Structures are given as structure tokens and as C-alpha cells.
């Protein structure tokens, strides 16, 4: 008979996977993740069929968390104000969660993440996409492929986050400067 699953153990495995992948990369052994989570390696496979399953689930959870953080408290305002809010929330989440950001960046480019998982993650980010699409509708990048615009926005976000981390005393100024560059590009 299969053991009952515990939400607390699953959460511990996900937290451990985030930390381990952030520190060791995607090649980290499941045994290292299990040890960090304080569960047996066999218990890890009670929750996830394979390491790839674990990585795909982690990717989905991290993307969903980032999306919720970016859209949290979104004001009923004009496109620019909504975009600024979303941008600032994204910067706060990323700088407050460096291990999650690092793990997410590694998972984003992993061959282990399936196309269906990438699609599901895109759906979790749909709210962010809608704000961005409305913001660029009349701007200079209105005719550019959406994927290109999203990639450019992400690159600008990553550069801004890195700068905030290197100079946290001026985080608000850097957030605003990054947003001003973004808005000139899309708004």
C-alpha cells in the first residue's frame, strides 16, 4: 500500500530543490535534494515520478509565484501605472528571493522542461502578458513579435535586478530607471 503524501514534505522537497539547484545547478543529484529536505531519496520519488517531473513541477510553481507577486495589488489604473506596478513588484520578488530567481533562470533553459510545462507556465503568466500587450499596443514595438518583446523585457528586468542587488541602497531609483527604459521601449 502506498504511503500517504504530506503537503509539508512536498513543500520541503520543493524548497530543497530550489536551494540545491540554485547552488549546484541542474545536475544536482536527487539524493542531495532529499538530504536538504530531510527526507529519504525514496520518499522524494513518492512525490515525483522522476527528477524531470520534479524539475517541471518546480518550474511551474516558481513561475506562478513570480506571476502572483508581480500582479499582486494591481491598481485599476492606466496602462503605464499598471506596468510600473507590475515591474516594481517583479523587482521586489526577484531581489527578495535570489535562490528562487537563480533556480528559475536555470530551469528556464533546461532541456528537461517540457513544451507542455512551458505552455502551462505561460498560462500562469498570462496576466502579466495582458498588461504588457496593452502597454505596447500603441508604442514603438507594437508590430514586433510578442516573443521578441517579452524577451527584451526579461533581459532588461534581469539587468535591473542585478543592478539592484549590487546597489540595494538605491533599489527604488534603479527600479524606476529600469522601468523608464522599458516604457521608452514599449509605451
N, CA, C and O of each residue as an XYZ file, in Angstrom:
748
protein
N       0.841     -1.182      0.000
C       0.000      0.000      0.000
C       0.888      1.248      0.000
O       1.864      1.324      0.747
N       0.542      2.217     -0.839
C       1.323      3.452     -0.958
C       1.189      4.300      0.300
O       0.140      4.336      0.944
N       2.264      4.967      0.624
C       2.246      5.857      1.784
C       1.433      7.103      1.471
O       1.443      7.576      0.334
N       0.732      7.639      2.458
C       0.023      8.896      2.211
C       1.028     10.033      2.033
O       2.090     10.051      2.656
N       0.679     10.947      1.196
C       1.567     12.078      0.923
C       1.283     13.204      1.910
O       0.149     13.401      2.345
N       2.319     13.922      2.247
C       2.227     15.049      3.169
C       2.519     16.339      2.417
O       3.526     16.441      1.717
N       1.639     17.324      2.560
C       1.878     18.626      1.928
C       3.157     19.266      2.465
O       3.878     19.942      1.732
N       3.430     19.047      3.747
C       4.641     19.619      4.346
C       5.907     19.005      3.743
O       6.877     19.715      3.483
N       5.899     17.689      3.522
C       7.073     17.049      2.920
C       7.260     17.510      1.482
O       8.382     17.770      1.047
N       6.165     17.611      0.750
C       6.275     18.066     -0.635
C       6.853     19.478     -0.672
O       7.726     19.778     -1.486
N       6.358     20.343      0.218
C       6.869     21.716      0.280
C       8.349     21.727      0.650
O       9.119     22.517      0.105
N       8.747     20.857      1.568
C      10.159     20.779      1.963
C      11.021     20.329      0.777
O      12.128     20.833      0.587
N      10.521     19.393     -0.009
C      11.262     18.931     -1.187
C      11.394     20.069     -2.199
O      12.463     20.261     -2.777
N      10.328     20.815     -2.414
C      10.377     21.920     -3.377
C      11.348     23.006     -2.909
O      12.105     23.548     -3.714
N      11.330     23.321     -1.635
C      12.256     24.313     -1.086
C      13.695     23.816     -1.218
O      14.590     24.569     -1.601
N      13.901     22.557     -0.899
C      15.237     21.975     -1.014
C      15.700     21.935     -2.465
O      16.867     22.201     -2.752
N      14.800     21.606     -3.374
C      15.161     21.578     -4.793
C      15.565     22.974     -5.257
O      16.535     23.126     -5.999
N      14.832     23.982     -4.826
C      15.170     25.358     -5.191
C      16.574     25.705     -4.715
O      17.399     26.195     -5.486
N      16.834     25.449     -3.450
C      18.154     25.770     -2.879
C      19.271     24.998     -3.570
O      20.306     25.563     -3.923
N      19.049     23.709     -3.756
C      20.085     22.852     -4.320
C      20.372     23.209     -5.774
O      21.531     23.276     -6.181
N      19.327     23.436     -6.551
C      19.519     23.807     -7.960
C      20.179     25.184     -8.063
O      21.038     25.404     -8.917
N      19.778     26.099     -7.198
C      20.405     27.428     -7.205
C      21.894     27.312     -6.897
O      22.704     28.025     -7.489
N      22.260     26.431     -5.984
C      23.659     26.308     -5.571
C      24.478     25.398     -6.485
O      25.631     25.705     -6.791
N      23.895     24.285     -6.921
C      24.673     23.266     -7.635
C      24.326     23.149     -9.114
O      25.053     22.503     -9.868
N      23.260     23.746     -9.524
C      22.841     23.633    -10.910
C      21.905     22.459    -11.133
O      21.558     21.731    -10.204
N      21.508     22.291    -12.380
C      20.528     21.262    -12.730
C      21.072     19.848    -12.627
O      20.301     18.889    -12.603
N      22.372     19.707    -12.565
C      22.980     18.390    -12.418
C      22.969     17.883    -10.992
O      23.439     16.777    -10.728
N      22.440     18.670    -10.066
C      22.408     18.251     -8.666
C      21.670     16.919     -8.541
O      20.633     16.709     -9.171
N      22.210     16.039     -7.733
C      21.610     14.722     -7.538
C      20.335     14.812     -6.711
O      20.203     15.665     -5.834
N      19.404     13.918     -7.006
C      18.172     13.873     -6.205
C      18.502     13.545     -4.755
O      17.796     13.981     -3.845
N      19.560     12.785     -4.532
C      19.969     12.467     -3.158
C      20.332     13.741     -2.395
O      20.042     13.853     -1.204
N      20.961     14.696     -3.071
C      21.307     15.970     -2.421
C      20.043     16.765     -2.093
O      19.952     17.399     -1.041
N      19.082     16.723     -2.993
C      17.807     17.417     -2.752
C      17.085     16.756     -1.583
O      16.582     17.441     -0.692
N      17.034     15.430     -1.586
C      16.370     14.700     -0.498
C      17.048     14.990      0.838
O      16.374     15.211      1.845
N      18.381     14.989      0.846
C      19.112     15.277      2.083
C      18.786     16.677      2.598
O      18.552     16.864      3.792
N      18.769     17.660      1.694
C      18.428     19.040      2.073
C      17.007     19.121      2.630
O      16.732     19.899      3.543
N      16.104     18.303      2.065
C      14.705     18.305      2.508
C      14.489     17.456      3.756
O      13.414     17.477      4.357
N      15.526     16.709      4.137
C      15.458     15.807      5.289
C      14.420     14.703      5.087
O      13.655     14.357      5.987
N      14.428     14.168      3.867
C      13.611     13.007      3.539
C      14.518     11.987      2.855
O      15.601     12.337      2.386
N      14.091     10.751      2.797
C      14.887      9.751      2.088
C      14.747      9.978      0.587
O      13.767     10.558      0.120
N      15.742      9.511     -0.155
C      15.693      9.642     -1.607
C      14.450      8.929     -2.141
O      13.807      9.410     -3.074
N      14.114      7.786     -1.548
C      12.906      7.062     -1.949
C      11.648      7.873     -1.710
O      10.716      7.826     -2.514
N      11.609      8.625     -0.600
C      10.437      9.464     -0.309
C      10.261     10.547     -1.360
O       9.136     10.902     -1.712
N      11.373     11.073     -1.862
C      11.285     12.090     -2.902
C      10.491     11.542     -4.089
O       9.684     12.249     -4.693
N      10.737     10.264     -4.411
C      10.057      9.663     -5.561
C       8.635      9.209     -5.239
O       7.929      8.707     -6.114
N       8.217      9.382     -3.998
C       6.801      9.210     -3.661
C       6.014     10.418     -4.175
O       4.835     10.310     -4.512
N       6.679     11.551     -4.228
C       6.031     12.803     -4.633
C       6.236     13.133     -6.111
O       5.404     13.798     -6.727
N       7.344     12.664     -6.670
C       7.686     12.970     -8.060
C       8.166     11.681     -8.722
O       9.037     10.992     -8.191
N       7.603     11.362     -9.868
C       7.945     10.104    -10.545
C       9.412     10.047    -10.954
O      10.052      9.000    -10.864
N       9.935     11.186    -11.403
C      11.308     11.260    -11.897
C      11.893     12.613    -11.497
O      11.183     13.507    -11.036
N      13.177     12.736    -11.682
C      13.806     14.037    -11.447
C      13.231     15.064    -12.415
O      13.001     16.210    -12.030
N      12.999     14.676    -13.649
C      12.410     15.594    -14.637
C      11.035     16.068    -14.180
O      10.690     17.235    -14.366
N      10.251     15.177    -13.586
C       8.940     15.562    -13.058
C       9.107     16.616    -11.959
O       8.379     17.609    -11.934
N      10.053     16.404    -11.066
C      10.347     17.374    -10.007
C      10.729     18.726    -10.605
O      10.220     19.762    -10.177
N      11.623     18.719    -11.593
C      12.066     19.976    -12.204
C      10.910     20.697    -12.891
O      10.798     21.919    -12.792
N      10.065     19.967    -13.576
C       8.926     20.584    -14.253
C       7.942     21.176    -13.251
O       7.429     22.275    -13.460
N       7.677     20.460    -12.176
C       6.768     20.981    -11.153
C       7.358     22.208    -10.456
O       6.645     23.170    -10.173
N       8.645     22.169    -10.184
C       9.314     23.312     -9.557
C       9.241     24.534    -10.467
O       8.936     25.635    -10.010
N       9.520     24.341    -11.740
C       9.454     25.439    -12.709
C       8.063     26.071    -12.706
O       7.932     27.294    -12.653
N       7.028     25.237    -12.762
C       5.655     25.757    -12.754
C       5.357     26.550    -11.481
O       4.766     27.629    -11.535
N       5.767     26.011    -10.351
C       5.491     26.694     -9.082
C       6.227     28.024     -8.977
O       5.657     29.015     -8.521
N       7.482     28.051     -9.395
C       8.238     29.301     -9.321
C       7.673     30.354    -10.270
O       7.564     31.523     -9.901
N       7.313     29.953    -11.486
C       6.723     30.906    -12.436
C       5.399     31.445    -11.896
O       5.134     32.645    -11.980
N       4.580     30.572    -11.350
C       3.292     31.001    -10.808
C       3.486     31.969     -9.636
O       2.777     32.970     -9.529
N       4.442     31.668     -8.767
C       4.715     32.550     -7.628
C       5.178     33.922     -8.101
O       4.723     34.947     -7.594
N       6.084     33.935     -9.074
C       6.573     35.206     -9.606
C       5.418     35.995    -10.232
O       5.314     37.204    -10.026
N       4.564     35.328    -10.986
C       3.421     35.999    -11.609
C       2.460     36.568    -10.585
O       1.986     37.695    -10.728
N       2.168     35.783     -9.544
C       1.275     36.284     -8.488
C       1.879     37.508     -7.796
O       1.179     38.476     -7.500
N       3.179     37.446     -7.547
C       3.850     38.572     -6.892
C       3.788     39.821     -7.766
O       3.511     40.914     -7.271
N       4.045     39.663     -9.060
C       4.062     40.814     -9.969
C       2.689     41.446    -10.109
O       2.581     42.662    -10.271
N       1.649     40.645    -10.050
C       0.294     41.172    -10.253
C      -0.424     41.498     -8.949
O      -1.520     42.059     -8.970
N       0.174     41.158     -7.829
C      -0.464     41.411     -6.537
C      -0.756     42.883     -6.324
O       0.136     43.723     -6.440
N      -1.999     43.195     -6.014
C      -2.395     44.574     -5.756
C      -2.413     45.457     -6.987
O      -2.327     46.680     -6.876
N      -2.524     44.848     -8.165
C      -2.519     45.622     -9.410
C      -3.616     46.680     -9.371
O      -4.785     46.343     -9.189
N      -3.263     47.945     -9.536
C      -4.269     49.004     -9.447
C      -5.155     49.044    -10.695
O      -4.743     48.668    -11.792
N      -6.363     49.505    -10.489
C      -7.264     49.755    -11.622
C      -6.905     51.141    -12.133
O      -7.523     52.137    -11.754
N      -5.909     51.192    -12.987
C      -5.366     52.470    -13.453
C      -5.039     52.357    -14.928
O      -5.383     51.374    -15.584
N      -4.375     53.370    -15.436
C      -3.978     53.333    -16.852
C      -2.856     52.316    -17.058
O      -2.278     51.802    -16.101
N      -2.565     52.041    -18.331
C      -1.588     51.014    -18.674
C      -0.216     51.292    -18.076
O       0.446     50.380    -17.582
N       0.209     52.545    -18.122
C       1.534     52.882    -17.606
C       1.620     52.609    -16.113
O       2.598     52.027    -15.644
N       0.610     53.020    -15.365
C       0.608     52.803    -13.915
C       0.570     51.307    -13.586
O       1.224     50.859    -12.644
N      -0.192     50.542    -14.358
C      -0.232     49.101    -14.125
C       1.115     48.463    -14.451
O       1.591     47.590    -13.726
N       1.710     48.902    -15.529
C       3.007     48.347    -15.924
C       4.073     48.690    -14.883
O       4.899     47.842    -14.545
N       4.064     49.907    -14.378
C       5.013     50.310    -13.339
C       4.815     49.464    -12.088
O       5.788     49.004    -11.492
N       3.576     49.256    -11.690
C       3.290     48.442    -10.507
C       3.815     47.018    -10.700
O       4.494     46.468     -9.833
N       3.490     46.438    -11.847
C       3.909     45.077    -12.135
C       5.445     44.976    -12.129
O       6.012     44.046    -11.555
N       6.100     45.938    -12.769
C       7.562     45.979    -12.833
C       8.166     46.048    -11.422
O       9.072     45.285    -11.090
N       7.657     46.963    -10.606
C       8.196     47.140     -9.253
C       7.994     45.878     -8.410
O       8.881     45.486     -7.652
N       6.840     45.252     -8.543
C       6.571     44.024     -7.790
C       7.497     42.891     -8.252
O       7.975     42.100     -7.439
N       7.736     42.826     -9.542
C       8.642     41.815    -10.094
C      10.042     42.021     -9.537
O      10.697     41.059     -9.134
N      10.509     43.268     -9.508
C      11.835     43.569     -8.975
C      11.917     43.176     -7.502
O      12.915     42.600     -7.069
N      10.871     43.482     -6.728
C      10.874     43.137     -5.302
C      10.943     41.624     -5.107
O      11.720     41.128     -4.291
N      10.114     40.893     -5.872
C      10.118     39.433     -5.727
C      11.500     38.872     -6.051
O      12.037     38.070     -5.286
N      12.068     39.276     -7.155
C      13.347     38.724     -7.612
C      14.480     39.039     -6.637
O      15.323     38.182     -6.371
N      14.506     40.249     -6.111
C      15.597     40.611     -5.204
C      15.386     40.033     -3.808
O      16.354     39.825     -3.076
N      14.146     39.772     -3.434
C      13.860     39.164     -2.132
C      14.033     37.648     -2.154
O      14.125     37.019     -1.100
N      14.076     37.063     -3.343
C      14.149     35.607     -3.489
C      15.276     35.203     -4.443
O      15.010     34.632     -5.501
N      16.520     35.491     -4.084
C      17.615     35.225     -5.024
C      17.764     33.748     -5.395
O      18.110     33.438     -6.535
N      17.509     32.830     -4.455
C      17.628     31.411     -4.790
C      16.537     30.997     -5.775
O      16.794     30.240     -6.712
N      15.338     31.488     -5.565
C      14.241     31.168     -6.484
C      14.528     31.748     -7.863
O      14.289     31.094     -8.878
N      15.032     32.955     -7.902
C      15.369     33.582     -9.187
C      16.443     32.782     -9.914
O      16.329     32.532    -11.114
N      17.487     32.379     -9.189
C      18.581     31.624     -9.798
C      18.093     30.260    -10.284
O      18.422     29.839    -11.393
N      17.308     29.572     -9.454
C      16.780     28.268     -9.859
C      15.868     28.417    -11.072
O      15.931     27.611    -12.001
N      15.031     29.432    -11.068
C      14.117     29.666    -12.187
C      14.891     29.944    -13.473
O      14.520     29.443    -14.534
N      15.936     30.719    -13.395
C      16.747     31.012    -14.580
C      17.378     29.732    -15.141
O      17.453     29.550    -16.356
N      17.821     28.867    -14.262
C      18.422     27.609    -14.717
C      17.359     26.689    -15.328
O      17.592     26.047    -16.352
N      16.200     26.640    -14.686
C      15.123     25.794    -15.201
C      14.598     26.298    -16.538
O      14.220     25.503    -17.398
N      14.573     27.598    -16.713
C      14.050     28.212    -17.937
C      14.759     27.682    -19.185
O      14.136     27.523    -20.234
N      16.037     27.413    -19.073
C      16.815     26.980    -20.237
C      17.097     25.477    -20.249
O      17.841     24.987    -21.098
N      16.510     24.764    -19.321
C      16.750     23.331    -19.223
C      15.989     22.550    -20.297
O      14.828     22.839    -20.587
N      16.659     21.566    -20.874
C      16.005     20.659    -21.812
C      15.025     19.727    -21.105
O      14.195     19.090    -21.753
N      15.118     19.646    -19.787
C      14.209     18.796    -19.015
C      12.795     19.390    -18.927
O      11.824     18.667    -18.701
N      12.693     20.695    -19.106
C      11.376     21.340    -19.024
C      10.670     21.096    -20.351
O      11.153     21.486    -21.414
N       9.533     20.452    -20.266
C       8.816     20.026    -21.468
C       8.077     21.192    -22.116
O       7.779     22.188    -21.458
N       7.784     21.065    -23.402
C       6.972     22.095    -24.060
C       5.624     22.306    -23.366
O       5.150     23.437    -23.260
N       5.012     21.229    -22.899
C       3.716     21.401    -22.216
C       3.880     22.149    -20.895
O       2.984     22.892    -20.494
N       5.003     21.963    -20.221
C       5.253     22.718    -18.988
C       5.506     24.186    -19.314
O       5.028     25.067    -18.598
N       6.249     24.462    -20.383
C       6.447     25.855    -20.797
C       5.103     26.508    -21.130
O       4.870     27.666    -20.781
N       4.231     25.773    -21.799
C       2.896     26.311    -22.126
C       2.098     26.582    -20.859
O       1.472     27.635    -20.732
N       2.115     25.640    -19.920
C       1.394     25.826    -18.657
C       1.957     27.024    -17.889
O       1.200     27.793    -17.295
N       3.273     27.181    -17.902
C       3.889     28.327    -17.226
C       3.468     29.629    -17.893
O       3.227     30.627    -17.214
N       3.378     29.622    -19.212
C       2.915     30.820    -19.925
C       1.494     31.185    -19.500
O       1.162     32.363    -19.372
N       0.672     30.186    -19.287
C      -0.699     30.466    -18.835
C      -0.696     31.099    -17.446
O      -1.525     31.961    -17.156
N       0.243     30.669    -16.575
C       0.305     31.270    -15.237
C       0.760     32.723    -15.302
O       0.504     33.510    -14.392
N       1.443     33.065    -16.402
C       1.958     34.419    -16.580
C       1.058     35.258    -17.493
O       1.431     36.364    -17.883
N      -0.119     34.739    -17.832
C      -0.996     35.404    -18.793
C      -1.386     36.806    -18.334
O      -1.492     37.713    -19.159
N      -1.598     36.997    -17.056
C      -1.957     38.321    -16.556
C      -0.866     39.343    -16.833
O      -1.148     40.474    -17.229
N       0.365     38.942    -16.623
C       1.490     39.827    -16.928
C       1.539     40.107    -18.427
O       1.790     41.235    -18.850
N       1.301     39.079    -19.213
C       1.313     39.236    -20.664
C       0.251     40.211    -21.146
O       0.495     41.004    -22.056
N      -0.927     40.153    -20.535
C      -2.011     41.076    -20.932
C      -1.650     42.526    -20.628
O      -1.909     43.417    -21.437
N      -1.055     42.759    -19.466
C      -0.632     44.124    -19.125
C       0.418     44.597    -20.122
O       0.350     45.730    -20.597
N       1.369     43.762    -20.439
C       2.419     44.123    -21.392
C       1.837     44.369    -22.783
O       2.215     45.333    -23.448
N       0.928     43.514    -23.223
C       0.315     43.695    -24.544
C      -0.454     45.013    -24.632
O      -0.344     45.730    -25.627
N      -1.228     45.333    -23.600
C      -1.955     46.618    -23.600
C      -0.972     47.778    -23.607
O      -1.202     48.787    -24.273
N       0.112     47.639    -22.875
C       1.091     48.723    -22.769
C       1.804     48.982    -24.078
O       2.159     50.126    -24.365
N       2.022     47.964    -24.875
C       2.750     48.142    -26.128
C       1.835     48.356    -27.329
O       2.327     48.559    -28.439
N       0.537     48.317    -27.139
C      -0.428     48.371    -28.247
C      -0.241     49.574    -29.166
O      -0.451     49.462    -30.373
N       0.144     50.709    -28.623
C       0.320     51.917    -29.433
C       1.759     52.420    -29.432
O       2.043     53.524    -29.895
N       2.655     51.605    -28.911
C       4.042     52.032    -28.787
C       4.902     51.622    -29.968
O       4.413     51.035    -30.933
N       6.184     51.935    -29.883
C       7.095     51.669    -30.991
C       7.306     50.184    -31.286
O       7.762     49.842    -32.376
N       6.988     49.297    -30.349
C       7.193     47.860    -30.569
C       5.875     47.131    -30.836
O       5.797     45.908    -30.727
N       4.844     47.899    -31.187
C       3.520     47.302    -31.390
C       3.491     46.244    -32.486
O       2.695     45.308    -32.411
N       4.341     46.372    -33.502
C       4.343     45.412    -34.609
C       5.426     44.343    -34.481
O       5.502     43.431    -35.305
N       6.251     44.452    -33.465
C       7.303     43.452    -33.256
C       6.673     42.162    -32.726
O       5.640     42.209    -32.058
N       7.278     41.026    -33.013
C       6.739     39.766    -32.471
C       6.690     39.813    -30.942
O       7.629     40.274    -30.292
N       5.588     39.332    -30.384
C       5.408     39.363    -28.929
C       6.551     38.651    -28.213
O       7.023     39.124    -27.180
N       6.992     37.534    -28.745
C       8.076     36.785    -28.097
C       9.350     37.622    -28.003
O      10.066     37.555    -27.003
N       9.632     38.407    -29.040
C      10.800     39.277    -29.010
C      10.638     40.345    -27.928
O      11.568     40.610    -27.166
N       9.469     40.947    -27.864
C       9.218     41.991    -26.860
C       9.348     41.410    -25.458
O       9.972     42.026    -24.594
N       8.768     40.230    -25.216
C       8.861     39.607    -23.898
C      10.313     39.289    -23.545
O      10.729     39.464    -22.400
N      11.076     38.824    -24.522
C      12.483     38.501    -24.291
C      13.280     39.760    -23.954
O      14.112     39.744    -23.046
N      13.029     40.846    -24.679
C      13.713     42.112    -24.387
C      13.341     42.632    -23.004
O      14.202     43.114    -22.268
N      12.059     42.534    -22.651
C      11.621     42.979    -21.320
C      12.296     42.160    -20.235
O      12.734     42.705    -19.222
N      12.382     40.851    -20.442
C      13.023     39.989    -19.460
C      14.504     40.324    -19.317
O      15.030     40.344    -18.204
N      15.181     40.588    -20.438
C      16.601     40.948    -20.386
C      16.802     42.256    -19.609
O      17.729     42.374    -18.808
N      15.933     43.225    -19.852
C      16.016     44.488    -19.122
C      15.729     44.269    -17.639
O      16.375     44.871    -16.781
N      14.762     43.409    -17.343
C      14.450     43.103    -15.943
C      15.648     42.456    -15.259
O      16.004     42.833    -14.143
N      16.269     41.487    -15.918
C      17.420     40.809    -15.321
C      18.562     41.794    -15.062
O      19.205     41.737    -14.014
N      18.810     42.679    -15.997
C      19.867     43.687    -15.805
C      19.523     44.605    -14.635
O      20.393     44.936    -13.830
N      18.275     45.011    -14.539
C      17.845     45.888    -13.447
C      17.964     45.172    -12.109
O      18.445     45.750    -11.134
N      17.532     43.920    -12.058
C      17.613     43.134    -10.817
C      19.073     43.000    -10.377
O      19.391     43.182     -9.202
N      19.950     42.684    -11.317
C      21.371     42.569    -10.979
C      21.905     43.882    -10.419
O      22.681     43.884     -9.463
N      21.496     44.980    -11.005
C      21.967     46.280    -10.536
C      21.420     46.586     -9.145
O      22.140     47.121     -8.302
N      20.157     46.254     -8.899
C      19.557     46.463     -7.569
C      20.315     45.647     -6.528
O      20.606     46.137     -5.438
N      20.629     44.414     -6.865
C      21.351     43.547     -5.930
C      22.741     44.112     -5.621
O      23.219     44.012     -4.491
N      23.380     44.702     -6.623
C      24.715     45.251     -6.402
C      24.694     46.591     -5.670
O      25.710     47.006     -5.111
N      23.554     47.267     -5.667
C      23.436     48.575     -5.023
C      22.057     48.702     -4.362
O      21.238     49.520     -4.780
N      21.805     47.882     -3.322
C      20.470     47.840     -2.724
C      20.025     49.147     -2.062
O      18.827     49.377     -1.894
N      20.969     49.994     -1.691
C      20.589     51.262     -1.061
C      19.819     52.171     -2.014
O      19.121     53.087     -1.578
N      19.945     51.920     -3.303
C      19.256     52.739     -4.295
C      18.278     51.914     -5.133
O      18.044     52.205     -6.306
N      17.712     50.878     -4.507
C      16.825     49.950     -5.217
C      15.654     50.667     -5.881
O      15.321     50.373     -7.029
N      15.032     51.598     -5.176
C      13.880     52.293     -5.764
C      14.279     53.102     -6.991
O      13.553     53.128     -7.986
N      15.425     53.758     -6.923
C      15.899     54.535     -8.078
C      16.214     53.628     -9.268
O      15.894     53.961    -10.409
N      16.841     52.482     -8.996
C      17.176     51.557    -10.072
C      15.920     50.934    -10.673
O      15.832     50.728    -11.883
N      14.960     50.641     -9.818
C      13.683     50.102    -10.304
C      13.037     51.103    -11.242
O      12.545     50.738    -12.309
N      13.040     52.350    -10.847
C      12.426     53.401    -11.674
C      13.203     53.616    -12.978
O      12.598     53.785    -14.037
N      14.522     53.608    -12.908
C      15.326     53.771    -14.128
C      15.092     52.627    -15.099
O      14.958     52.846    -16.303
N      15.043     51.408    -14.579
C      14.767     50.249    -15.425
C      13.391     50.365    -16.061
O      13.210     50.061    -17.240
N      12.424     50.808    -15.265
C      11.072     50.967    -15.810
C      11.042     52.062    -16.878
O      10.409     51.896    -17.921
N      11.717     53.167    -16.622
C      11.734     54.250    -17.624
C      12.289     53.748    -18.958
O      11.771     54.096    -20.019
N      13.342     52.932    -18.902
C      13.902     52.363    -20.132
C      12.885     51.426    -20.791
O      12.707     51.448    -22.009
N      12.229     50.612    -19.983
C      11.206     49.708    -20.504
C      10.078     50.487    -21.173
O       9.652     50.154    -22.279
N       9.606     51.510    -20.502
C       8.476     52.269    -21.035
C       8.850     52.982    -22.340
O       8.037     53.056    -23.261
N      10.075     53.503    -22.418
C      10.512     54.104    -23.683
C      10.548     53.084    -24.811
O      10.316     53.416    -25.974
N      10.836     51.855    -24.457
C      10.900     50.801    -25.450
C       9.503     50.361    -25.913
O       9.297     50.099    -27.099
N       8.550     50.280    -24.983
C       7.251     49.704    -25.359
C       6.087     50.673    -25.342
O       5.135     50.494    -26.101
N       6.130     51.684    -24.508
C       4.952     52.515    -24.242
C       4.641     53.556    -25.277
O       3.670     54.299    -25.134
